[in-house]
Amino acid sequence: MDNVNEYLPNGEVAPDRWVTATHLFEEPHEETTAERWERALLLFDAKNYIDAAKLLADVVAEHPGQTGPRLLLARAYFHSAQLRRAEEELRVVVDRDPADHYAHLLLGRTLERQSRHDEAAPWLRLAAAFAGTAQ
């Protein structure tokens, strides 16, 4: 949704429209990381995963040590079928936070979607164990 005047299929205003419209009457404004994060969340919630990933990649580049934006970037890549990129981000998250069961689950699902079932199995077992659902 690069056009400020776009509307969603249900007739609602595109989430990105309001964020960009606030600066129409101000002096030139450089978007902050927090504003990019907020806009990325709106785009992600609107299921515009490709545009959300573009913004989130910038946020992660600016703050590479934060796990939250990186995990959301991985989710955006996963939902937009950019599976190799999702895998790369998820491996970083799992390395930094080995007890994050959701990162293990998403990494396993990402590998499954790439038909790498043998590689996915240990990640899915770990996710189940961390979540307390292992049998």
Contacts in CASP RR format, 6 or more apart in sequence:
PFRMAT RR
TARGET T0000
AUTHOR 0000-0000-0000
METHOD contacts of the structure
MODEL  1
MDNVNEYLPNGEVAPDRWVTATHLFEEPHEETTAERWERALLLFDAKNYI
DAAKLLADVVAEHPGQTGPRLLLARAYFHSAQLRRAEEELRVVVDRDPAD
HYAHLLLGRTLERQSRHDEAAPWLRLAAAFAGTAQ
1 14 0 8 1.000
1 16 0 8 1.000
1 17 0 8 1.000
1 43 0 8 1.000
1 46 0 8 1.000
1 48 0 8 1.000
1 51 0 8 1.000
2 51 0 8 1.000
4 16 0 8 1.000
4 17 0 8 1.000
4 20 0 8 1.000
4 21 0 8 1.000
5 17 0 8 1.000
6 14 0 8 1.000
6 16 0 8 1.000
6 17 0 8 1.000
7 13 0 8 1.000
7 14 0 8 1.000
8 14 0 8 1.000
8 46 0 8 1.000
14 46 0 8 1.000
15 39 0 8 1.000
15 42 0 8 1.000
15 43 0 8 1.000
15 45 0 8 1.000
15 46 0 8 1.000
16 39 0 8 1.000
16 42 0 8 1.000
16 43 0 8 1.000
16 46 0 8 1.000
16 48 0 8 1.000
16 51 0 8 1.000
19 35 0 8 1.000
19 38 0 8 1.000
19 39 0 8 1.000
19 42 0 8 1.000
23 29 0 8 1.000
31 39 0 8 1.000
33 58 0 8 1.000
33 59 0 8 1.000
33 62 0 8 1.000
33 63 0 8 1.000
36 55 0 8 1.000
36 58 0 8 1.000
36 59 0 8 1.000
37 55 0 8 1.000
37 56 0 8 1.000
37 59 0 8 1.000
37 69 0 8 1.000
39 55 0 8 1.000
40 52 0 8 1.000
40 55 0 8 1.000
40 56 0 8 1.000
40 59 0 8 1.000
40 72 0 8 1.000
40 76 0 8 1.000
41 52 0 8 1.000
41 72 0 8 1.000
43 49 0 8 1.000
43 51 0 8 1.000
43 52 0 8 1.000
43 55 0 8 1.000
44 52 0 8 1.000
44 56 0 8 1.000
44 72 0 8 1.000
44 75 0 8 1.000
44 76 0 8 1.000
47 79 0 8 1.000
49 76 0 8 1.000
49 77 0 8 1.000
49 79 0 8 1.000
49 80 0 8 1.000
50 76 0 8 1.000
50 80 0 8 1.000
52 72 0 8 1.000
52 76 0 8 1.000
53 73 0 8 1.000
53 76 0 8 1.000
53 77 0 8 1.000
53 80 0 8 1.000
53 82 0 8 1.000
53 85 0 8 1.000
56 69 0 8 1.000
56 72 0 8 1.000
56 73 0 8 1.000
56 76 0 8 1.000
57 73 0 8 1.000
59 69 0 8 1.000
59 73 0 8 1.000
60 66 0 8 1.000
60 69 0 8 1.000
60 70 0 8 1.000
60 73 0 8 1.000
60 89 0 8 1.000
63 69 0 8 1.000
64 70 0 8 1.000
65 96 0 8 1.000
67 93 0 8 1.000
67 96 0 8 1.000
67 97 0 8 1.000
67 100 0 8 1.000
70 89 0 8 1.000
70 92 0 8 1.000
70 93 0 8 1.000
71 89 0 8 1.000
71 90 0 8 1.000
71 93 0 8 1.000
71 100 0 8 1.000
71 102 0 8 1.000
71 103 0 8 1.000
71 106 0 8 1.000
73 89 0 8 1.000
74 85 0 8 1.000
74 86 0 8 1.000
74 89 0 8 1.000
74 90 0 8 1.000
74 93 0 8 1.000
74 103 0 8 1.000
74 106 0 8 1.000
74 110 0 8 1.000
75 86 0 8 1.000
75 106 0 8 1.000
77 83 0 8 1.000
77 85 0 8 1.000
77 86 0 8 1.000
77 89 0 8 1.000
78 86 0 8 1.000
78 106 0 8 1.000
78 109 0 8 1.000
78 110 0 8 1.000
78 113 0 8 1.000
81 113 0 8 1.000
83 110 0 8 1.000
83 113 0 8 1.000
83 114 0 8 1.000
84 114 0 8 1.000
86 106 0 8 1.000
86 110 0 8 1.000
87 107 0 8 1.000
87 110 0 8 1.000
87 111 0 8 1.000
87 114 0 8 1.000
90 103 0 8 1.000
90 106 0 8 1.000
90 107 0 8 1.000
90 110 0 8 1.000
91 107 0 8 1.000
93 100 0 8 1.000
93 103 0 8 1.000
94 100 0 8 1.000
94 103 0 8 1.000
94 104 0 8 1.000
94 107 0 8 1.000
97 103 0 8 1.000
99 130 0 8 1.000
100 130 0 8 1.000
101 126 0 8 1.000
101 127 0 8 1.000
101 130 0 8 1.000
101 131 0 8 1.000
102 127 0 8 1.000
104 123 0 8 1.000
104 124 0 8 1.000
104 126 0 8 1.000
104 127 0 8 1.000
104 130 0 8 1.000
105 123 0 8 1.000
105 124 0 8 1.000
105 127 0 8 1.000
105 131 0 8 1.000
107 120 0 8 1.000
107 123 0 8 1.000
108 119 0 8 1.000
108 120 0 8 1.000
108 123 0 8 1.000
108 124 0 8 1.000
108 127 0 8 1.000
109 120 0 8 1.000
109 124 0 8 1.000
110 120 0 8 1.000
111 117 0 8 1.000
111 119 0 8 1.000
111 120 0 8 1.000
111 123 0 8 1.000
112 120 0 8 1.000
112 124 0 8 1.000
125 134 0 8 1.000
128 134 0 8 1.000
128 135 0 8 1.000
END
